[in-house]
């Protein structure tokens, strides 16, 4: 994997627009002169959490991080486990129950937490398993589609589906907690390029508001009825709306368009990233002033360090970094008081960036 130290870029634009459907149009210019965007302009502070390393919690890779009830939940698909840590980095417990019996799963894909219930998406078993936060088994929900992401929202469960060849194909399915399908949403185009694969987030939850934006989709939808609220347009580099992007090989070097990657919604900001010539750029849209800043981010809060969040919620943007990468590329961070005893074989380090309110 290639790691970048991002030299930041800043573009300040006050122009935005709402179309006839009350969708906020956010236009990203890809040709304007670029300057520096400081991380401190939208991040208040940061917290470094080294994860305890011992035999019962040797992390192979981190595929998702979520903060709930002052605990850190970590999905490790390679180990087929979920690790639970305290905010001090101390290991609390582990979910590892591979099998076909009650409370067991075949292959973890994703998870979510709501009202002290852990919802675990079992890709291999086509089911959702429920546990309390002490990891006691509560029951399961069976479903029919291969799904890769889950969001537990109010009394409903949202799944993001892979392509199916059975009848009408929808990107999103909604269930109640009894396992009854309520509705399918966002019909998928008939053709799809099978080489397209992207780990970007589909769901973003901020308080009582759920946002959904399918992979490669420049629309962001909100609420139970999935009404579009934002439309992102990359001026001069945006993919044409009249062509099915899922027929394209987005990962090909011949793909010359720009598409949204991860996105995060807080009370104050809509933040999303995208790649320009192999480097990760950001748009920070201020929902209060209707202004935006775009470009490559300079991490002025942690000198000589990158800014590479992969997860987030309404409060934090979350980054993880391997101990070996810290030693090789960012040794200055090892001077941090919490990292002075970090060894090359230790578990990854988590960095929580608190979003300004």
C-alpha positions in Angstrom: 0.0 0.0 0.0 1.3 3.4 -0.9 1.2 6.1 1.8 1.2 9.8 1.1 2.3 12.7 3.1 -0.2 15.2 1.8 0.9 18.7 1.2 -2.3 20.6 1.5 -4.2 22.6 -1.0 -6.9 25.1 -0.4 -9.6 26.6 -2.5 -12.2 28.8 -1.0 -15.6 29.2 -2.8 -18.7 30.8 -1.4 -20.8 29.8 -4.4 -23.4 27.0 -4.0 -26.9 26.5 -5.2 -30.2 24.7 -4.6 -31.9 23.2 -7.6 -35.6 22.9 -8.2 -35.8 19.8 -6.0 -34.2 21.6 -3.0 -31.0 19.6 -3.5 -27.9 21.5 -2.5 -25.5 21.5 -5.5 -21.8 21.5 -4.5 -19.5 22.2 -7.4 -15.9 21.3 -7.2 -13.5 23.1 -9.6 -10.6 20.9 -10.6 -8.8 23.5 -12.6 -8.3 26.5 -10.1 -5.0 27.4 -8.5 -4.6 25.4 -5.3 -3.4 26.7 -1.9 -3.2 25.2 1.6 -6.1 23.9 3.6 -5.2 23.7 7.3 -6.7 20.8 9.3 -7.3 23.1 12.2 -9.9 25.0 10.1 -12.4 22.2 10.7 -10.8 20.0 13.4 -10.8 21.1 17.0 -8.2 18.7 18.5 -7.1 15.1 18.4 -6.6 12.1 20.6 -3.9 9.4 20.2 -4.9 5.9 21.3 -2.3 3.1 21.2 -4.2 -0.2 21.3 -3.1 -2.7 23.9 -1.3 -5.8 22.4 -1.7 -9.2 23.9 -2.4 -12.7 22.7 -6.2 -12.4 22.8 -6.2 -9.2 20.7 -3.6 -9.4 18.0 -5.1 -7.3 15.2 -4.3 -8.4 11.7 -6.0 -5.4 10.0 -8.6 -2.8 10.8 -11.6 -2.7 8.6 -13.9 -0.5 10.6 -13.8 1.6 13.8 -16.8 2.9 15.7 -17.0 4.7 19.0 -19.9 3.9 21.3 -20.5 4.4 25.1 -16.9 5.4 25.5 -15.6 2.2 24.0 -13.8 1.6 20.7 -15.2 -1.2 18.5 -12.8 -2.6 15.9 -13.7 -4.9 13.0 -10.9 -7.2 11.8 -12.2 -9.1 8.8 -9.0 -11.1 8.4 -9.2 -12.5 11.9 -13.0 -12.7 11.6 -13.4 -10.8 15.0 -14.5 -7.6 16.6 -12.3 -6.2 19.4 -13.6 -3.8 22.0 -11.3 -1.4 23.7 -11.6 1.4 26.2 -10.8 5.0 25.2 -7.5 4.5 27.0 -6.6 1.7 24.5 -7.0 -1.1 27.0 -8.6 -4.3 25.6 -12.0 -5.1 27.1 -13.4 -8.1 25.2 -13.4 -9.9 21.8 -16.2 -11.3 19.7 -14.9 -14.4 17.9 -17.6 -17.1 17.3 -17.1 -18.7 14.0 -19.5 -21.5 13.1 -23.1 -22.2 12.1 -24.7 -22.5 15.5 -26.7 -20.0 17.5 -24.7 -16.8 18.0 -22.1 -17.9 15.5 -21.2 -16.5 12.1 -19.3 -17.5 9.0 -17.7 -14.3 7.8 -17.9 -10.9 9.4 -18.4 -8.1 6.9 -19.6 -5.0 8.9 -21.3 -4.0 12.2 -23.3 -1.2 13.8 -24.4 -0.3 17.3 -27.7 1.2 18.4 -29.3 1.4 21.9 -26.5 -0.8 23.3 -27.2 -3.6 20.8 -24.4 -4.7 18.5 -25.7 -5.6 15.0 -23.2 -7.9 13.1 -23.4 -8.5 9.4 -22.5 -12.1 8.5 -21.8 -12.1 4.8 -21.4 -15.8 4.5 -24.5 -16.7 6.4 -26.7 -14.0 4.9 -27.8 -12.9 8.4 -27.6 -10.2 11.0 -26.6 -11.4 14.5 -27.5 -9.3 17.5 -25.5 -9.1 20.8 -25.7 -6.9 23.8 -22.6 -4.7 24.5 -21.2 -7.5 26.7 -21.4 -9.7 23.6 -24.2 -11.9 24.9 -26.2 -13.3 21.9 -29.7 -11.9 21.5 -30.9 -13.4 18.2 -30.6 -13.1 14.4 -32.3 -11.8 11.3 -32.1 -13.7 8.0 -32.0 -12.0 4.6 -31.6 -12.9 1.0 -29.0 -10.6 -0.6 -25.3 -10.4 -0.3 -24.7 -7.2 1.6 -21.5 -5.4 2.5 -22.6 -2.5 4.9 -25.1 -2.1 7.6 -26.7 0.8 9.5 -29.0 0.4 12.4 -31.2 3.5 12.4 -34.1 4.1 14.7 -36.2 0.9 14.6 -34.9 -0.1 11.2 -31.9 -1.8 9.7 -30.4 -0.6 6.4 -28.3 -2.9 4.2 -26.2 -2.0 1.2 -26.3 -4.8 -1.3 -24.0 -6.2 -3.9 -25.4 -6.8 -7.4 -27.9 -9.6 -7.7 -29.3 -11.3 -10.8 -32.6 -12.1 -9.2 -35.3 -9.8 -10.6 -35.2 -6.1 -9.8 -31.9 -5.2 -8.2 -31.7 -2.6 -5.5 -28.7 -1.1 -3.7 -30.4 -0.6 -0.4 -32.8 -2.9 1.5 -34.6 -1.8 4.7 -35.8 -4.3 7.4 -37.5 -4.0 10.8 -35.9 -5.7 13.8 -38.2 -8.7 13.3 -36.5 -9.4 10.0 -39.4 -8.3 7.9 -38.4 -6.4 4.7 -40.0 -3.0 4.7 -38.8 -1.7 1.3 -36.0 -1.8 -1.3 -34.5 1.5 -2.4 -32.2 2.9 -5.1 -32.6 0.5 -8.0 -29.4 -0.5 -9.6 -28.6 -0.2 -13.3 -28.7 -3.5 -15.2 -25.0 -3.6 -16.2 -22.1 -3.5 -13.8 -18.4 -3.8 -14.1 -17.3 -6.6 -11.9 -13.8 -5.2 -11.3 -15.2 -2.1 -9.6 -14.6 -2.4 -5.8 -14.5 0.4 -3.4 -14.4 0.4 0.4 -15.9 3.9 0.8 -18.7 4.3 3.3 -22.3 4.3 2.2 -24.0 5.2 5.5 -23.3 8.3 7.6 -25.2 8.9 10.9 -25.2 12.3 12.6 -27.5 12.4 15.6 -31.0 11.4 14.5 -30.2 11.9 10.8 -29.2 9.0 8.5 -27.4 9.8 5.2 -26.9 7.3 2.4 -24.7 7.7 -0.7 -24.0 4.6 -2.8 -20.5 3.8 -3.9 -19.4 6.1 -6.9 -22.7 8.1 -6.5 -22.4 11.8 -6.3 -25.8 12.2 -4.7 -26.2 12.0 -0.9 -29.6 11.0 0.4 -31.2 11.6 3.8 -33.9 10.1 6.0 -36.1 7.0 5.8 -37.5 8.1 2.5 -34.0 8.6 1.0 -34.6 12.0 -0.5 -31.5 13.6 -2.2 -30.1 16.5 -0.2 -26.7 17.0 -1.8 -25.4 16.7 -5.3 -21.6 16.9 -5.9 -20.4 18.0 -9.3 -16.8 17.8 -10.3 -16.5 20.5 -12.9 -14.8 19.3 -16.0 -14.0 15.9 -14.5 -17.4 14.7 -13.3 -18.8 11.5 -14.7 -21.7 12.1 -17.2 -25.1 11.5 -15.6 -26.4 9.8 -18.7 -23.8 7.0 -18.6 -23.9 4.1 -16.2 -20.7 4.4 -14.1 -21.1 0.8 -12.9 -20.3 -0.3 -16.5 -16.9 1.4 -16.2 -13.6 0.2 -14.7 -13.2 3.0 -12.2 -9.8 1.5 -11.0 -8.3 1.6 -14.6 -5.6 4.2 -15.3 -7.7 5.1 -18.3 -10.6 6.3 -16.1 -10.2 10.1 -16.3 -13.1 11.2 -14.1 -13.3 12.1 -10.5 -15.8 10.5 -8.1 -16.6 10.9 -4.4 -14.9 8.5 -2.1 -15.7 8.6 1.7 -18.0 11.2 3.2 -18.9 12.3 6.7 -21.7 14.5 8.1 -21.7 16.6 11.3 -23.9 19.4 12.6 -21.4 21.9 11.1 -19.8 20.2 8.1 -20.3 17.9 5.2 -16.8 16.5 4.5 -15.9 14.2 1.6 -12.7 13.1 -0.1 -11.8 12.2 -3.7 -8.6 11.4 -5.6 -6.8 13.8 -8.0 -3.9 12.3 -9.9 -3.4 9.6 -7.2 -3.6 12.0 -4.2 -6.4 12.4 -1.7 -8.2 15.8 -1.7 -11.0 17.0 0.5 -14.0 19.2 0.3 -15.2 20.8 3.6 -18.6 22.2 3.1 -19.8 24.5 5.9 -23.5 23.8 6.4 -23.9 27.0 8.5 -22.3 29.5 6.1 -22.9 27.6 2.9 -19.2 28.0 1.9 -16.7 25.3 1.0 -13.0 24.8 1.1 -11.4 22.2 -1.2 -7.9 20.8 -1.7 -5.2 18.7 -0.1 -5.1 19.0 3.7 -2.0 20.0 5.7 -2.0 18.5 9.2 -1.0 21.5 11.3 -2.2 19.8 14.5 0.3 17.0 14.3 3.5 18.3 12.6 5.2 16.1 10.0 2.2 13.7 9.9 -0.4 12.8 7.3 -4.2 13.2 7.5 -5.8 10.0 6.3 -9.2 9.3 8.0 -11.1 6.2 6.9 -14.1 6.3 9.2 -16.2 9.0 11.0 -19.4 10.0 12.6 -21.0 13.3 13.7 -18.2 13.9 16.2 -15.0 12.3 15.0 -12.9 11.5 11.9 -11.0 8.4 12.7 -7.6 7.2 11.4 -5.5 4.2 12.2 -1.8 3.6 11.4 0.4 0.6 11.7 3.3 0.8 14.1 5.8 -0.1 11.4 4.5 2.8 9.2 5.0 5.2 12.1 8.6 4.1 12.6 9.4 4.3 8.9 7.6 7.4 7.7 6.5 9.4 10.8 9.0 8.9 13.6 8.4 12.3 15.1 5.0 11.1 16.3 6.8 8.5 18.4 7.8 11.3 20.8 4.1 11.6 21.8 3.8 10.7 25.5 1.5 7.8 24.7 3.7 6.3 22.1 7.2 6.3 23.7 7.0 2.6 24.5 5.4 1.6 21.2 7.2 -1.3 19.5 7.2 -2.4 15.8 5.1 -5.5 16.7 2.4 -3.7 18.6 -1.1 -3.2 17.4 -2.0 -0.2 15.3 -2.5 3.3 16.7 -5.8 5.1 16.5 -6.1 8.8 16.1 -9.5 10.5 16.8 -9.9 14.0 15.2 -12.7 15.9 16.9 -14.8 17.9 14.4 -15.5 21.5 15.3 -19.1 22.3 16.2 
